[in-house]
């Protein structure tokens, strides 16, 4: 039986007008393009969706626009992340009222926090939830880095149906899958980056939940389909071509095979290669969506960095390298 929310899930950008208002039409256009490409779900109000910089009314407009655009064809997962449990509960109830199929929660920890406190947070969310929950682990953006055992304990909470794992460590992912098997836990594991989707699927993941679905949805759909059918060499070829999009994080616009080899080394050991990504690349990634023909702007919420001429030129160079624009 197919696990809940497995497959290809898009992390939607919060598209804005030039005046900084939520662009419902842009969100709808992006959703339609991805649904037509065969994705399995849409996630809004995530990190790439600038959730931390939106007020409650803006969040409602984003989620309402996505639910309306999806029109029941794919589930819409709402980010309910916050810096506190009370706020997360409020966000969850709002999301449910607006038609979300599930909530995804990243506990944004500003101060060091114990595993016991994190467990209490998710136990309360699950107890008060009227919809499925996904646990979002992103140690690079948190002061919380669970062990494999702690991670599996969180996934054992009734009501949590899966996880988005943005730890780019395939050894950890493999050990988590093994631990869940030992505990008899049937939970969906989604990697937070399509750039290592092939490796994550080989390690036992059930799909992806990432923003690059907004740029190349059909490519990612094909890659995951190949993985599911055991056509690993075909999946690897798709992954290598897809990995050109690593450049949208500010890395050089390299050919796909070079990106693939570099990224494979990065996710399998502590040595990081290829230089450092540029800060605040959300605007550049939105600009890539515009260059691909979506009726959107690259505007972002302050203090997220607005698009620079250099970033605009780099986004174009990356898409040309990928063969996505002429």
N, C-alpha and C positions, 0 to 999 in steps of 0.2 A: 504494500500500500504506500502511495506517495506521501511523504511527510509534509506536514503543514508548512507552507511558504517556502518549500524547496524550489530549486531552479534559479531563474534569473530575475532578480529584483532590482529595480532602478532606485537609486538615491537621487531624488529630484532636487535640482537647484531651486531656490526661491527667486524666481525671476521678478525683477522690479522695473518700473518705468524709469525714464530719465529723471523724474522728480522724486524717485525713491519710494514710490507706492507699489504695493503688491500688484503684479501684472497677471491677473487671472487668465487673460487670453493667451499669454505666453506659456503659462503653466499648462493650459489645456492643449495647446499645440504640441508641446513637448511630450505630454502624456500620450496623445493620439499617435504620434510618430513611433513611439516605443511599443505601444500596444499592437500596432500594425506589424511591427517586426517580430512579434511573438513572445514578448516578455511575460513573466508569470506574476509579477506584482510591482507595485509602486510604493516607495517609502518617502514621506515628506517630513520636513522639520527635523532633519538630521544635522550633522556637523556641516556638511556641504550646503545644507539648506539654511545655514546661519541662524539656527534656532535661538542661540543665546542673545541675538541682537534684535529679535522681533518682540513686539508687545503682544498681549493676549488677543487683541482684535486682529492684528496682522496674522497671527497663527491661525485663527479661525478662518480668515479669508483664504489662506493657502490651502488648508485642509478641505474646505468646502469646494474650492475650485478643482482639486484633485479628485475628490469623490464624484463630483458631477461629471468630470471628463471621463473617468473610468467607467461610469455607468454600469457597474456590476460585472464588467467583463474580466477584470482582474481585481484582486483585493488591494485596498489601500491601507498601508501600515503607517501609523502616526508616531512620530517622535514625541515622547512625553518627558524628555529629559529635563532635569532641574538641579538645583543645588540643595534641595531638601525634600524629604518624604512628603510633607503636606502638599507642597507645590506639585510634585509628581502625581499625587492622587487627584488633585484638581485637574491637571492636564489630561489625565487618563479619562476622567468622567466627561470632560469637554469633547475629547476625541470620540468617545463612544457615542455621545449625543449627535455628533456630526456625521456619523456613518463609517468610522474607521473599522477595519476588520480586526485590527490588533494594535497593541502599543509596543514601542521599542524604547527601552529606558537605558540611558547612559547616566549613571550617578556621577554628576560633575562635582568631584571632591576638591574643595578649596584648601582643606586642612587634612593632615594625616588621619586615617580612619581605620578601625579594626575590621577584621573579617566578620566578627560577630555583629557589628553595627551594620555592615552591608547586608548580611543575612536578614536582619530585622527589617531593613528598608524594603527588600524584595518580598519578604513574607507578608508584609502589610499590603504592598501593592497587589500581590496575588490574591490576598484574602478579600480585598475590596474591589477587585476587577470584575467587570461584567463581560470581559473579552479576553482573548489569549494575550500573553505577554512574551516578549523576547528580551533576553538579557544582552546588553551591548557592552562588550569589553574592549577598551581602547587605552591600554596602560600609558601610552605616550601622551595622552591628554588628561590623565588622572593621577592622583596620588594613591592609586590602588592597583596592585599587580598581583592577582591571585595565583596561587600554585595550581597545579593540575587538580589536586584533591579538592581544594577550595572551590575551583571553578565547577567541578562536577557536583559538589554539594549545592551550589547555587542552582544548577540546572535540575536538581532533584526536587526543588520546591514545586508543589502542585500548582498548576496554572501557568508555569513557565514552559512554553512549548518549544523553545529553541534559543539560539544565540547568534548574534553577529559578532564575529571575532576579527578585530582589526590588529591583532598581533601578527606581524609578518614573520612568523617562526613556524615552519612546517614540522619541525621535530616536536614542538609543544603541541601543535594541532594533532599530530598522530598519537601522542601520548594521551591527549584528552579523549579522542575517539576510543582508544583502548580502555581507558578508565570508565567511560560511559558504558561500554560493553560489559565490563566486569560488574557494574552496578545494575545492569539491565535497564538502562535509561534509553528511551526512544525519543530523542530530541533532534530538531533540525539544527545543523551547523552551517552557517553561511560565512564565507570569507568576506572581509570588508574591502577587498581589492580584486578586481577582475584581472589585474596585472600578474597575479599569482594564482588565478583560478585553476589552471591545469594542475599545478603542484598541490593546491588545496584539495582538489577532487581526488587526486591520487592518494592523498593522506587520509581520505575518508569524509571530506565535507560533502554537503548536499546541494551546494549552489553558491551563488554570489549575491551580495547586496552592496552595490557600489555606484558612484556617480558616472563612471565612464560608459555605463549603459546609455546615458544621454547622448553620447557621441557616436557610438558604434554598436547599436543594439543587435543588429542581425549577426554581426561577427561574434559577439558574446553568446548569443543564443545558439549558434552553430557549435562553438567550442564546447559549451556545456552539454549539448546533445551528443557530441562525439564522446565526451567523457562518460556519460551515462550508458552509452552502448559499448564501451570498452575499446573504442577506436582511438587509442592513445596517441599514435603517431599523427593522425589527422588533427587531434586536439592540440598537439604540440605545435603544429604548423599554424593553426589559427592563433594560438597564444603568442607565437613569435611575431606575427604580423600586428597583433593587437598591442604588443608592448611598446610600439612606437609612441603610444600615448603617454608613456612615462614622461615625455617631454613637456606635457601640460602641467607638470609639477615643477617646471623650471630647469629640468635636466636638459642637456644638449639634444638636439633633434637627430637622433641616431637611427640607423636601420634596425629593423625589428629583431633580427637574429642577435645582434650585439646587445640590444636591450634585454632580450630573453636570457642570454647567458649571464649578463651582469646581475639581473634580478634574481635568477636562480641561485647564484652564489650568495646574494644578500639574504635570502630567506632561509638559507641552510647553514649559516654560521655567523659569528659575531662581527666579522670584518665587513664593513660597509664600503662599497665602491661607487665610483661614478660621480663624485662630487656631492655637494649638498643642494637640495631643492631650494628654489626661491621662496621667500615668505609670501603669504597672502596671495595664493594663486587662484583663488575662487573666481576673481574677475577674469583672469585669463581663460579659465575653463568655461565660463559663461560666454566669453567672446568666441571661443571655438564653436559653441552651439549656434551663435549668430552666423558665423562663417559657413556653417553647414546648412544654412537656409531657414533656421527657425526665426520667427518674428519676435526676437527678444533683444534686450540690451545686455551689456556687461556690468550694469550698475550693481553695486553691493551696498550693504549697510555699513555706515561708519561705526567703529573704527577699522573695519576690514579695508584693506588697501584697494583703492580704486585702480582701474586699468591704466597702465602706463603705455606710451607708444612702443616701448621695447617689448612689453608683454604681448601687445597686439601683433607685432611683427613675428614674435616667436610662436604664438599660437598658429598663425598662418603657415609658418615654416614646418611646424610639426604635422599639421593636417596635410600639407603637400607631400611630406615624406611618407605619410601613411597612404597616400593616394586617394584621400577622401575629397579633395578639391583639386581642380586643375591648375 
